[in-house]
Amino acid sequence: MNLEQETKFILKKYNAQANKSYGQNFLIDQNVVDEILEKAEVNSEDLIIEIGPGLGSLTAPLLGTAGKVICIELDPKMVAILKDRFALYGNFELINEDVLKVDLNKIIEENCQFKSAKVVANLPYYITTPIIMKLLEDKLNLESITVMVQKEVADRLADKPGGKDVGAITYSINYYTNPEIIIDVPRYSFIPAPNVDSAVIKLNVLKEPKVKVLDEELFFKVVKFAFLQKRKTLMNSLSNSGLVSKEFIERMLNELEIDLRVRAEQLSLEQFGEITDYIKNNKII
């Protein structure tokens, strides 16, 4: 029985179907599953946190490879299926909760016997960005985050500062990780098929951020404000935010030798760091 047949069998057995409110689409491409496990480098010394496991298409092979798999699933229907399906696995744990409310640091600390902790998941697309930012901002002791997301989002996450697809989140991702797109996944790899293509992205978490700044909170605030009005220059975006005055920004850019007409997407991570430290040092906040 291949993965597509197995998925349809499980749906029929439990009289279940994809719940749109949870953003569910069930992966039925075994090649994609195999690629995720290979590139995530899952082994018996790993603690794996899987977010939104659904029917368990990814969970089953993870359980056969990882030291332990902790699934976080919000949908009670999926929880019942997962409990039944994996009841005999000693390395399986299930948490019925919204991942944004779960203390992931505590989970990792309680399972410190494992050599490393990794996130492997087919994320609900409607909440992809908040989940990824939680994983990074909580400064979890993670080795890597390997997740399926919308192709457009993956391109933005994996782009480099100054690239054509960048957004504020690009700078956040590159601040905390080295990102890479593993595989593009066409929409027909799921049932029901979503309206968009997908991609699997791996975020290799850094021990230390790529740039050191005096005030990390201010750094992300500057990046956020800079991209709120992407078509405008950095000077206009930051001055409109109320964070600093236009006169101050002009003086700052001149001193940092940055073009006054520069737009946010043209800046490097290091330049955003320099801007943050300049604002901090001049006690504007």
C-alpha positions as CSV (number, residue, x, y, z in Angstrom):
1,M,0.0,0.0,0.0
2,N,1.5,3.3,-1.0
3,L,1.2,6.5,0.9
4,E,-1.7,7.8,-1.1
5,Q,-3.7,4.6,-0.6
6,E,-2.8,4.5,3.1
7,T,-4.0,8.1,3.5
8,K,-7.3,7.4,1.9
9,F,-7.7,4.2,3.9
10,I,-7.1,6.1,7.2
11,L,-9.5,8.9,6.2
12,K,-12.2,6.3,5.4
13,K,-11.5,4.2,8.5
14,Y,-12.0,7.1,10.8
15,N,-14.6,8.9,8.8
16,A,-12.3,11.9,8.7
17,Q,-11.6,14.7,6.2
18,A,-9.3,17.7,5.9
19,N,-10.4,20.6,8.2
20,K,-10.0,23.9,6.4
21,S,-10.0,25.9,9.6
22,Y,-6.8,24.1,10.6
23,G,-5.3,24.5,7.2
24,Q,-5.1,20.7,6.6
25,N,-3.7,19.1,3.5
26,F,-2.4,15.6,3.8
27,L,0.9,14.7,2.1
28,I,0.7,11.7,-0.1
29,D,4.1,11.7,-1.9
30,Q,6.5,9.2,-0.4
31,N,9.4,10.7,-2.2
32,V,8.9,14.0,-0.5
33,V,8.6,12.2,2.9
34,D,11.9,10.4,2.2
35,E,13.6,13.6,1.2
36,I,12.5,15.4,4.3
37,L,13.9,12.7,6.6
38,E,17.2,12.5,4.7
39,K,17.8,16.2,4.6
40,A,16.7,16.7,8.2
41,E,19.3,14.1,9.1
42,V,17.1,12.3,11.6
43,N,18.8,9.7,13.7
44,S,18.3,7.7,16.9
45,E,19.9,10.3,19.1
46,D,17.4,13.0,18.0
47,L,14.4,14.4,19.8
48,I,12.0,15.4,17.1
49,I,9.2,18.0,17.6
50,E,6.5,17.6,14.9
51,I,4.0,20.4,14.6
52,G,0.6,19.7,13.0
53,P,1.2,16.0,12.2
54,G,-2.4,15.4,10.9
55,L,-2.8,11.8,10.0
56,G,0.8,10.9,10.8
57,S,2.2,10.5,7.3
58,L,5.5,12.0,8.5
59,T,5.2,10.8,12.0
60,A,5.3,7.1,11.1
61,P,8.8,7.2,9.5
62,L,10.0,9.6,12.1
63,L,9.1,7.1,14.8
64,G,11.1,4.5,13.0
65,T,14.2,6.7,12.9
66,A,14.3,9.2,15.7
67,G,15.0,8.6,19.4
68,K,11.7,10.2,20.3
69,V,8.9,12.1,18.5
70,I,6.7,14.7,20.3
71,C,3.7,15.7,18.2
72,I,1.8,18.9,18.8
73,E,-1.6,18.7,17.3
74,L,-4.6,21.1,17.8
75,D,-7.3,19.2,16.0
76,P,-9.1,16.8,18.4
77,K,-10.1,14.5,15.5
78,M,-6.5,14.1,14.4
79,V,-5.4,13.6,18.0
80,A,-7.8,10.6,18.3
81,I,-6.4,9.1,15.1
82,L,-2.8,9.6,16.1
83,K,-3.4,8.1,19.6
84,D,-4.9,5.0,18.0
85,R,-2.4,4.7,15.2
86,F,0.7,5.0,17.3
87,A,-0.4,3.6,20.7
88,L,2.2,0.8,20.6
89,Y,5.2,3.1,20.0
90,G,7.3,3.7,23.1
91,N,9.0,6.8,21.6
92,F,5.8,8.6,20.7
93,E,4.3,11.5,22.7
94,L,1.3,13.6,21.8
95,I,0.3,17.1,23.0
96,N,-3.2,18.4,22.1
97,E,-2.5,22.1,22.2
98,D,-1.9,25.2,20.1
99,V,1.9,25.2,19.5
100,L,2.0,29.0,20.0
101,K,1.0,28.3,23.7
102,V,3.3,25.4,24.3
103,D,6.5,25.9,26.4
104,L,8.9,24.3,23.9
105,N,11.9,25.2,26.0
106,K,10.5,23.1,28.9
107,I,9.9,20.1,26.5
108,I,13.4,20.2,25.2
109,E,14.9,20.5,28.7
110,E,12.8,17.5,30.0
111,N,14.2,15.4,27.1
112,C,17.8,16.5,27.5
113,Q,19.0,12.9,27.3
114,F,18.9,13.2,23.5
115,K,21.9,14.6,21.7
116,S,20.0,17.1,19.7
117,A,16.5,18.5,19.2
118,K,15.1,19.2,15.7
119,V,11.7,20.4,14.4
120,V,10.4,18.5,11.4
121,A,6.9,19.4,10.2
122,N,4.4,20.1,7.5
123,L,3.2,23.4,8.9
124,P,-0.3,24.8,8.7
125,Y,0.1,27.5,6.0
126,Y,-2.2,30.0,7.6
127,I,0.1,30.3,10.6
128,T,3.5,29.5,9.2
129,T,5.3,32.8,10.0
130,P,4.2,33.0,13.7
131,I,5.3,29.4,14.3
132,I,8.7,29.9,12.7
133,M,9.3,33.2,14.6
134,K,8.3,31.5,17.9
135,L,10.8,28.7,17.3
136,L,13.5,31.3,16.7
137,E,12.6,34.1,19.2
138,D,12.2,31.6,22.0
139,K,15.9,30.8,21.5
140,L,15.3,27.1,21.7
141,N,18.2,24.7,21.8
142,L,17.5,23.4,18.3
143,E,19.9,22.1,15.8
144,S,17.6,22.6,12.8
145,I,14.1,23.3,11.6
146,T,12.9,21.4,8.5
147,V,9.4,22.5,7.5
148,M,7.0,22.4,4.5
149,V,5.7,25.9,3.7
150,Q,4.1,27.7,0.7
151,K,6.6,28.0,-2.1
152,E,6.3,31.8,-2.1
153,V,7.0,31.9,1.6
154,A,10.0,29.5,1.2
155,D,11.5,31.8,-1.4
156,R,11.2,34.7,0.9
157,L,12.6,32.8,3.9
158,A,15.6,31.4,2.0
159,D,16.5,34.5,0.1
160,K,19.6,36.5,1.2
161,P,19.4,40.1,2.3
162,G,19.4,42.3,-0.7
163,G,17.8,39.6,-2.9
164,K,14.7,40.0,-5.0
165,D,12.2,38.1,-2.8
166,V,13.2,39.6,0.6
167,G,10.8,40.8,3.3
168,A,11.3,41.6,7.0
169,I,11.2,37.9,7.9
170,T,14.1,37.3,5.5
171,Y,16.4,39.3,7.8
172,S,15.0,37.6,10.9
173,I,15.7,34.2,9.4
174,N,19.2,35.1,8.3
175,Y,19.9,36.6,11.7
176,Y,19.2,33.3,13.5
177,T,19.9,30.6,10.8
178,N,21.4,29.5,7.6
179,P,18.4,28.7,5.4
180,E,18.2,26.4,2.4
181,I,15.4,25.1,0.2
182,I,15.5,21.3,0.1
183,I,12.8,20.4,-2.4
184,D,9.9,22.0,-4.3
185,V,6.6,20.2,-3.8
186,P,3.8,20.5,-6.4
187,R,0.3,20.9,-5.1
188,Y,-0.8,17.4,-6.4
189,S,1.4,15.9,-3.7
190,F,-1.4,16.5,-1.2
191,I,-5.1,15.6,-0.7
192,P,-7.0,17.7,-1.0
193,A,-4.6,19.6,-3.3
194,P,-4.0,23.2,-2.1
195,N,-4.2,26.2,-4.4
196,V,-0.5,26.8,-4.2
197,D,2.7,24.9,-4.6
198,S,4.9,24.2,-1.6
199,A,8.6,23.8,-0.7
200,V,10.5,22.2,2.1
201,I,13.0,24.6,3.8
202,K,15.7,23.7,6.3
203,L,16.8,26.3,8.8
204,N,20.2,25.4,10.3
205,V,20.1,27.2,13.6
206,L,23.2,29.2,14.5
207,K,24.8,29.1,17.9
208,E,25.3,32.9,17.7
209,P,23.5,35.4,15.5
210,K,25.3,36.5,12.3
211,V,25.6,40.0,13.5
212,K,26.0,41.3,17.0
213,V,23.9,44.3,18.0
214,L,23.6,46.4,21.1
215,D,19.8,45.9,21.3
216,E,18.2,42.9,19.6
217,E,14.7,44.1,20.2
218,L,15.5,47.4,18.6
219,F,17.1,45.6,15.7
220,F,13.9,43.7,14.8
221,K,11.8,46.9,15.4
222,V,14.0,48.8,12.9
223,V,13.7,46.0,10.3
224,K,9.9,45.8,10.8
225,F,9.4,49.5,10.3
226,A,11.7,49.6,7.4
227,F,9.6,47.1,5.5
228,L,6.1,48.4,6.5
229,Q,6.2,50.6,3.4
230,K,8.4,48.6,1.1
231,R,8.0,50.9,-1.9
232,K,9.3,53.9,0.1
233,T,12.9,54.7,0.8
234,L,14.4,53.7,4.2
235,M,14.4,57.4,5.2
236,N,10.7,57.7,4.6
237,S,9.7,54.4,6.1
238,L,11.6,55.0,9.4
239,S,10.6,58.6,9.7
240,N,6.9,57.7,9.1
241,S,7.1,55.1,11.9
242,G,7.9,57.8,14.4
243,L,11.0,55.9,15.6
244,V,13.4,58.7,14.5
245,S,13.1,62.0,12.7
246,K,14.0,62.4,9.0
247,E,16.8,64.8,10.0
248,F,18.3,62.2,12.3
249,I,18.1,59.5,9.6
250,E,19.7,61.7,7.0
251,R,22.6,62.4,9.4
252,M,22.9,58.7,10.3
253,L,22.9,57.5,6.7
254,N,25.6,60.0,5.8
255,E,27.8,59.0,8.7
256,L,27.3,55.3,7.9
257,E,28.0,56.0,4.2
258,I,24.7,54.6,3.1
259,D,22.8,56.0,0.1
260,L,20.0,58.4,1.2
261,R,17.7,56.8,-1.5
262,V,18.3,53.3,-0.3
263,R,15.3,51.0,0.2
264,A,15.0,48.4,3.0
265,E,15.4,45.4,0.7
266,Q,18.8,46.8,-0.6
267,L,20.4,46.7,2.8
268,S,22.6,43.9,4.2
269,L,22.1,42.3,7.6
270,E,25.3,44.1,8.7
271,Q,24.0,47.5,7.6
272,F,20.8,47.0,9.6
273,G,23.0,46.1,12.6
274,E,25.0,49.4,12.1
275,I,21.8,51.4,11.9
276,T,20.4,49.8,15.1
277,D,23.6,50.5,17.0
278,Y,23.8,54.1,15.7
279,I,20.2,54.7,17.0
280,K,21.0,53.0,20.3
281,N,24.3,54.9,20.8
282,N,22.6,58.2,20.1
283,K,20.0,57.6,22.7
284,I,17.0,58.3,20.4
285,I,14.8,55.8,22.2
